[in-house]
């Protein structure tokens, strides 16, 4: 009941364009809906927080909410594509807006890097790692397989993937075959042709 009342209060403040107060109420309840995985209400709260961030000109909050709304549990493919288009416009990667395209980003393109902390509860991207053989004789060879799982509603173009390990021999940068210098990475012994293309709702396996 308390969560429902707070949601109603936030909506009322949003309706009268008191974005600061609306933001406070929505922020108090969003973690509860994330924990309970109540997707329809969570999507409503995220969209409201995104509007508050836009009206208050809070770029980090706007980006955070836009990224959260890329999840297929919170947005349709069309809505997620529109949010992604506005995010890409921030880094000058978006296509020029047309009459049928999403509106351009309400913020100017970024002039410096922006660090974003994605909430683990969102589970937009997950990584699993495993060796192909659990036991090996001394001096034997094993294959490390990485699997990236995506819950995004739209494909996300991959151009570069960094693998960081305490063992320097395992640390490397994987490039899409279309990226400059990709051939050099493959020739160096990285069997990662599967890193090409889009990361969508499917699984991407790297061996």
Order of alpha helices (4+ residues) and beta strands (2+ residues): alpha-alpha-alpha-alpha-alpha-beta-beta-beta-beta-beta-alpha-beta-beta
